[in-house]
Amino acid sequence: MRRTGQLDDPTLAHVVSHLRMSSGA
């Protein structure tokens, strides 16, 4: 999985951020 900094898409960044929070990271 690419890092959040690699994502230029705000939508993908939001999803990744949500998933990371759900994982408890």
N, C-alpha and C positions, 0 to 999 in steps of 0.2 A: 504493500500500500504506500502511495506517495505521501510525502509530508504535506501539512496544511499550506506551507509556504509555496509549494509547487502548484497548488491549485489556483488558477486565475478566475475560476467560476465561483461567484459568491454563493450560489445555490449549493454547489458541492461542498464548499467550505462550511456552510451552515449545517449540512447533513453530517459531515465528518465530525464537526464540533459536537453535535447532538449525540452521535454514536459514541464518541469518546467519553462524554459525560455519563451516558447510560452504562458504559463499561465500568465506570467508577475510576477512570484514569485521572 
